[in-house]
Amino acid sequence: MLKFPEFALTCGLALLIAAPVEAAGDPEKGAVVFKKCAACHQVGDGAKNRIGPHLNELIGRTAGGLDGFKYSKAMQDAGAGGMVWDTETLDAYLESPRTAVKGTRMAFPGLKDADDRADAIAYLAEYSKQASAPAETKTAAAPAESPAPSTTVETAPGTAANQPIPTHGVLHLGRMATPDEVAAWDIDVRPDGVGLPAGKGTVSQGEVLFTERCASCHGDFGEGAGRWPVLAGGRDTLKNDRPEKTIGSYWPYLSTVYDYVRRAMPYGDARSLNDNEVYAITAYMLYLNDVVTDEAFELSRANFSDVRLPNEANFTDDTRKQEAHYAVPAEPCMRDCKADVTITSRARVLNVTPDGGNDDAATKVD
Amino acid sequence: MSHPTSSQQMMPPQNRKTDRPGPSRRQFLSSGLLAGGAAVATGFGATRSAAAAGDPAITEIQDWNRYLGEGVVSRPYGVPSQFESQVIRRDVEWLTASRESSVSFTPLHELDGIITPNGLCFERHHAGIAEIDPSKHRLMINGLVDTPLVFTMQDLMRFPRENHVYFLECAANSGMEWRGAQLNGCQYTHGMVHCVVYTGVRLKHLLDEAGVKPSAKWLLPEGADASAMTRSIPMEKALDDCLVAFKMNGEALRPEQGYPVRLVVPGWEGNMWIKWLRRIEVGDQPWQQREETSKYTDLLANGTARRFTWVMDVKSVITSPSPQAPINHGRGKAVISGLAWSGNGRIKRVDVSLDGGRNWTTARLDGVSLPKALHRFYLDFDWDGSPLLLQSRAIDEAGFVQPTKDALRAARGSNSIYHNNGIQTWHVKADGTVENVEVS
């Protein structure tokens, strides 16, 4: 548990970055810009004065006005003269610190790029309650507060106890997920088409993509390289001694292809295909399996659920309990249960970790 | 134990004080015994022949009896003795295309009791081990709920916690044995099972927070790894005994077991115990995901396939003697040790046969008997030095009797891959070595 206060900073930052942009700048980019400042300044939960003052509640702070930090005479004078940090004053100061406040101790040369300054200010504004709206916005709509309630806006010690308790549920734990968050993770697709995104792709487009992204493991025609999964062919082999279970011969639903490629393929580079590309690759799978024969065939959300895979009807529920050895409960035999016993089969792999070339020895683990 | 025959064997695999001369006669003798003890030795009678002059393990002063050992915190996170270095997970490299989507096996033949040490629990990954910063881990509940929610790890630890011991078995455990005896070792034939005590919170409590809608019938838990593993789970099971667990055997889950949080689905196939759990969707029908259609479905001889075969059936195996754990003593008292388990609950009884299933003796169940957990059984017997055909047969509290492999094949054929809970036979030969066989 002691770890969590440390995590809180990271949490808070990550979530704040996801919060809606209020200022002209982009706080997410600002977080990157701020790395230039982080050697001297801290911001966020537990931020302390270092070489420079901490920057929590910076917006609205009087220049040189933080108790406990030893400012330059120049900065104290600026504050005494009425200088308050806001978007405008910060922009000028960050552009050229020693021009804006002559005599400041801050050695930083400044951010010459106006966008960088706007981004950095937007980022810092996230840690200031008085910044135009973000504090309220974060609490209401953004996923900001939950991992460590004390981290995001409040920095004074002991504020966790003051956080409002949510009203949902029984124990009132967790916080509401935003629609964007749900959309980011909820990508599953069902056989009835629920979950399919908008989009489309043709067999021909899929062939190009498959050759580029998939064929190194699955083979140009889905035949599988080495022990990588075979995706096509195998029709009418399910009763064979060595059945070939492919999309065309075995898989019951096309939605599974779309769902799986979208969530987990290419192997080692998951989520790198866009929705149209997944439609195209799925269409190509249909073509390789002779479910469609036209290279111009275009798969889309509209026609997706019209496609049926050949083996759909051959799946049943769990019927193990009806098997003879389970169906008739009987006290097992203890004495003279069989006449004689002979060895009928011996381990085919005596050296249990052989080096390759023993492919026929055992069934693949799926 | 055999005497050392080469200098290779003489040197014990331990650190020696460097400020002393090379091996003395005393060291020679004591290290020989050590090496013999650490390796798998099959000869008999070493202690007997040493008895005349006195066993140097007794008559000589051992290093550890004289010199100081390492101080506290020399091993800040403790590790097993150097003499146990053979007790490790192993894989069969040619079994799969890549180690990132593969399995390693629990060394059952080296273990005793019912709890599997965390570092020895078998692994099954579909996209390698996700290394997740817990501060960046979130668990979402969405779908047919009143309030879609996000939990941090800290949130999860504010729910009431429970501790339960459960076995976890991969549905494909023993899957290589459908066509007859294949791999020579119970680590490989049965090592895709482990059993630990989980600390976690009831899945029901998380669902109550989100408020499940009346139409909700199914859940889709999802992992955060690069396979984004998903399985459909019926609501009744989720409400019955599923846990969202963050500790195993008292410490944080190991990364390879789903750190920081995994689903626990007691008694059901391991693939459903989603590791690196990041999301649970609530719905009104199953999603027919890849791992419940193209995989983890049981193809029968008639070409149809069973789907949603969740429960792990009653099963047992003798872990010692077994091919990797031969009998290395002579005739006389011997111990048969094994494991039994059932997804239906507790194990009621285990019978052991020494003659390939002709005659059976009820074994002794030892230690705690917990539902959906491993059970340890022993049969203490006198070995007359003749070959044996060892079998074990478990019966669970629901009355299911572990079937023979032939009975399973008669009902299903040989292409099911999954759910092979058939009775295992080990052939113990006169020299104490053991082979994986099947019998008539």
Interface residues (C-beta under 8 A of the other chain):
Chain A: M1 K3 F4 E6 F7 A8 T10 C11 A14 P143 S146 P147 A148 H168 G169 V170 L171 H172 L173 G174 R175 M176 A177 E181 V182 W185 D186 D188 V189 R190 P191 D192 C217 G226 R227 W228 L238 K239 D241 P243 K245 I247 Y250 W251 P252 Y253 S255 T256 D259 Y260 R263 A264 Y267 G268 A270 N314 F315 T316 D317 D318 T319 R320 E323 A324 H325 Y326 P329 A330 P332 C333 M334 R335 D336 C337 K338 D340 V341 T342 I343 T344 S345 R346 A347 R348 V349 L350 N351 V352 T353 P354 D355 G356 G357 N358 D359 A361 A362 T363 K364 V365 D366
Chain B: R90 D91 V92 E93 W94 L95 T96 A97 S98 E100 S101 S102 V103 H126 A127 D133 P134 S135 K136 M140 I141 N142 G143 D146 T147 P148 L149 V150 F151 T152 Q154 D155 M157 R158 F159 A172 G175 M176 W178 R179 G180 A181 Q182 L183 N184 G185 Q187 Y188 H205 L206 D208 E209 A210 G211 L220 E222 A226 S227 A228 T230 R278 R279 E281 G283 Q285 W287 Q288 Q289 R290 T293 S294 K295 Y296 T297 L299 A301 N302 G303 T304 A305 R306 R307 F308 T309 W310 V311 D313 P323 D351 D355 G356 G357 R358 N359 W360 L389 R393 I395 G399 F400 V401 P403 T404 A407 L408 A410 A411 R412 S414 N415 I417 H419 H427 E435 N436 V437 E438 V439 S440
